[in-house]
Amino acid sequence: MLPEKNIIVSIGGSVERAVKGEYSIDVKAVLSEAWQQTVKSRMSINLALFLVLIFGMMVSFIASSFFGGIELVIKDPELLQLINVIVTIAVWPFIAGIEMMGVYHAVNKPTQSKMVLSFLHRGSWVALSALLTSLLISIGFQLLIVPGVLLAVLLSLTVPLVVEKKLTPVQAIVLSVKALRFKVVPLLSIYVVLFMALIFLILPIALLIESSLAPLAIMVFLFGFSYLAPWYYNVKGVLYREIFGVYVDENTSEIDLADAVNKNSANKDTEHNGSDDTFSA
């Protein structure tokens, strides 16, 4: 019997078409598809987010203790900023796995919460990408609010590019800006809907925080957020598929898709940037 041949297919858009603006974004269709995926598969993302949250709190506590305690850190803006950098470097390699869950859902592949560990080999590049994008967005907000908002939209897909397309942080940032600049209005509309949903969930807490109904408001927020957070990542997954495309091995089992993406990215490494994973520190 002849061995089964691996067939790599690209689903959705492509980098070549993206940089030319040759793609379309249907706001309603993106939100609707992502919501359907959320209803079916929100638990894996929620559990992964919970694990990352616990890990981030531990890192923050340990780092704050090293600098004299949380109370001292809160009073010192420079120390607080340093702690934020440390936490960002620590948690973003794991958040990259959550971002990729949304991408996998967009190509109808199931996910498990352990996917937060699947892309740690790109962790150094992901952390650097997160730091650079955060810095650029912060500068944008300090100059004027509008540039900050625009940069947040234009840089929103850099991490999946670093992981799935195996780009360096600078390459991912440049490519994200080049491609997303063509569809700023529909992209901004999508993120505004998600932001307004968050405000809608926070509003009851703000109104009832000092009343006896505060626990109920918090429970409503947590329940709603258990849908909103996966929806956000699934929206980003659908956008990534439609704009840049996703490489999938048709013969690969659904559970092992992460390995297929990693192997396919490795094969394309020299094509994109000629870098390796070791930075890679």
C-alpha positions in Angstrom: 0.0 0.0 0.0 1.4 3.4 -1.0 2.1 5.8 1.9 -0.5 8.6 2.2 0.7 11.8 0.7 0.4 15.0 2.8 -1.7 17.6 1.1 -1.3 21.1 2.4 -4.1 23.5 1.5 -4.6 27.1 2.3 -8.0 28.1 3.5 -9.3 31.7 3.1 -7.1 34.5 2.0 -3.4 34.8 1.3 -0.5 37.1 2.2 0.0 38.0 -1.4 -3.6 39.2 -1.8 -3.8 40.7 1.6 -1.0 43.3 1.0 -2.8 44.3 -2.2 -6.1 44.7 -0.3 -7.7 42.0 -2.4 -10.0 40.7 0.3 -13.4 41.7 1.8 -14.7 41.9 5.3 -18.4 41.4 5.9 -18.9 42.8 9.5 -22.2 40.9 10.1 -20.9 37.6 8.6 -17.7 37.7 10.6 -19.5 38.4 13.9 -22.2 35.8 13.2 -19.7 33.0 12.2 -17.5 33.7 15.3 -20.6 33.7 17.5 -21.6 30.3 16.1 -18.1 29.0 16.9 -18.3 30.5 20.4 -21.5 28.7 21.2 -20.0 25.4 20.1 -16.5 25.7 21.5 -16.2 28.3 24.2 -15.1 26.0 27.0 -11.6 25.3 25.7 -10.8 29.0 25.4 -12.4 29.8 28.8 -10.4 27.2 30.6 -7.2 28.3 28.8 -7.9 31.9 29.8 -8.4 30.9 33.4 -5.1 29.0 33.5 -3.3 32.0 31.9 -5.0 34.4 34.4 -3.8 32.3 37.4 -0.3 32.1 35.9 -0.3 35.9 35.3 -1.4 36.6 38.9 1.4 34.3 40.2 4.0 36.1 38.1 2.7 39.5 39.2 2.7 38.5 42.9 6.2 37.0 42.7 7.7 39.9 40.8 6.0 42.5 43.1 7.3 40.7 46.2 10.8 40.9 44.7 10.4 44.7 44.5 9.0 45.2 48.0 5.4 44.1 47.7 2.3 44.9 45.8 1.4 48.1 47.8 4.8 49.6 47.1 4.6 48.7 43.4 1.2 50.3 43.0 2.5 53.6 44.5 5.5 53.7 42.1 4.5 54.2 38.4 7.9 53.1 37.2 7.8 49.8 39.2 4.3 49.2 38.0 5.3 49.6 34.4 8.2 47.2 34.9 5.8 44.6 36.5 3.5 45.0 33.5 6.5 44.3 31.1 7.5 41.2 33.1 3.9 39.9 33.1 3.6 40.6 29.4 6.7 38.7 28.6 5.6 35.8 30.8 2.0 35.3 29.7 1.9 36.2 26.0 3.6 33.0 24.8 0.6 31.2 26.4 -1.9 33.7 25.1 -0.6 33.0 21.6 -2.1 29.5 22.0 -5.4 31.1 22.8 -5.2 33.3 19.7 -4.5 30.2 17.6 -7.6 28.5 19.1 -9.6 31.1 17.4 -7.7 30.5 14.1 -8.3 26.7 14.4 -12.0 27.3 15.1 -12.2 29.4 11.9 -11.1 26.4 9.9 -13.5 24.1 11.8 -10.9 22.3 13.9 -11.6 21.5 17.5 -9.3 22.7 20.3 -8.2 21.8 23.8 -7.1 24.0 26.6 -3.6 22.5 26.5 -3.1 24.4 23.3 -1.7 27.2 25.5 1.5 25.1 25.5 1.6 24.3 21.8 3.4 27.3 20.6 6.0 28.0 23.3 8.8 27.4 20.8 7.8 30.8 19.3 7.5 32.3 22.8 10.4 34.7 22.6 9.2 36.2 19.3 5.6 36.3 20.6 6.7 38.2 23.7 8.8 40.6 21.7 5.8 41.2 19.3 3.5 41.8 22.3 5.9 44.3 23.8 6.5 46.2 20.5 2.7 46.4 19.7 1.9 47.5 23.2 4.6 50.2 23.0 3.3 51.5 19.6 -0.3 51.5 20.8 0.7 53.3 24.0 2.6 56.0 22.0 -0.5 56.4 19.8 -2.8 56.9 22.8 -0.4 59.4 24.3 -0.2 61.5 21.2 -3.9 61.4 20.5 -6.6 58.8 21.2 -7.4 58.2 17.5 -3.9 57.1 16.5 -3.9 54.7 19.4 -7.2 53.2 18.3 -6.1 52.9 14.7 -2.8 51.2 15.7 -4.7 48.8 18.0 -6.8 47.7 15.0 -3.9 47.6 12.5 -1.7 45.5 14.9 -4.5 43.2 16.1 -3.3 40.2 14.0 0.4 40.3 14.6 0.7 37.4 17.0 -1.0 34.9 14.7 1.3 36.0 12.0 4.3 35.4 14.2 3.0 31.9 15.1 1.3 30.6 12.0 3.3 32.3 9.3 6.5 32.2 11.4 7.4 35.8 10.9 9.6 37.9 13.1 7.8 40.6 15.2 8.9 43.4 12.9 7.8 41.5 9.8 4.5 40.7 11.4 3.9 44.3 12.4 4.7 45.6 8.9 2.6 43.0 7.2 -0.3 43.5 9.5 -0.3 47.3 8.9 0.1 46.9 5.2 -2.8 44.5 4.9 -5.3 45.8 7.4 -5.0 49.5 6.3 -7.3 48.7 3.4 -10.2 47.7 5.6 -9.9 50.0 8.7 -13.6 51.0 8.8 -15.1 47.4 8.8 -12.4 46.2 11.2 -13.0 49.1 13.5 -16.8 48.4 13.4 -16.2 44.8 14.4 -14.0 45.8 17.4 -16.5 48.5 18.4 -19.2 45.9 18.6 -17.1 43.8 20.9 -16.1 46.8 23.0 -19.7 47.9 23.4 -20.6 44.4 24.5 -17.9 44.6 27.2 -19.3 48.0 28.3 -22.8 46.5 28.5 -21.5 43.8 30.8 -19.6 46.2 33.0 -22.4 48.7 33.4 -24.5 46.7 35.9 -21.5 46.3 38.1 -20.8 50.0 38.0 -24.4 50.8 38.8 -24.9 48.2 41.6 -21.4 47.9 43.1 -22.5 49.6 46.4 -25.9 47.8 46.6 -27.0 44.4 47.9 -27.3 43.3 44.2 -23.6 43.7 43.6 -22.9 39.9 43.8 -25.7 39.3 41.2 -24.2 41.9 38.9 -20.8 40.2 39.2 -22.3 36.8 38.4 -24.0 38.3 35.3 -20.7 39.8 34.2 -18.8 36.5 34.6 -21.5 34.6 32.7 -21.5 37.1 29.9 -17.8 37.3 29.8 -17.5 33.6 29.4 -19.1 34.2 26.0 -17.6 37.5 25.1 -13.9 36.5 25.6 -14.2 33.4 23.3 -16.2 35.5 20.8 -13.4 38.0 20.7 -10.7 35.3 19.9 -13.0 33.6 17.4 -13.6 36.9 15.6 -9.9 37.4 15.3 -9.6 33.8 14.0 -12.2 34.4 11.3 -10.5 37.7 10.3 -7.1 36.1 10.1 -8.4 33.3 7.9 -10.2 35.8 5.6 -7.2 38.1 5.3 -4.1 36.0 5.5 -5.3 32.4 5.0 -4.5 29.3 7.1 -2.4 26.4 6.0 -4.0 23.0 6.9 -2.7 19.5 6.3 -5.8 17.6 5.0 -4.4 14.2 6.2 -3.6 15.5 9.7 -5.9 14.5 12.6 -7.8 17.4 14.1 -6.1 17.0 17.5 -2.6 17.1 16.0 -3.3 20.2 13.8 -0.9 22.3 15.9 2.0 20.0 14.9 1.0 20.3 11.3 1.0 24.1 11.5 4.4 24.1 13.2 5.9 21.7 10.6 4.4 23.6 7.7 5.7 26.9 9.1 9.1 25.4 9.5 9.2 24.3 5.9 8.3 27.9 4.9 10.7 29.6 7.3 13.4 30.4 4.8 10.7 31.6 2.4 9.5 34.2 4.9 12.5 35.4 6.8 15.3 32.8 7.1 15.2 32.9 10.9 15.1 30.1 13.3 13.2 29.6 16.6 16.0 30.1 19.0 16.1 34.0 19.1 15.1 32.9 19.8 16.5 34.3 23.1 
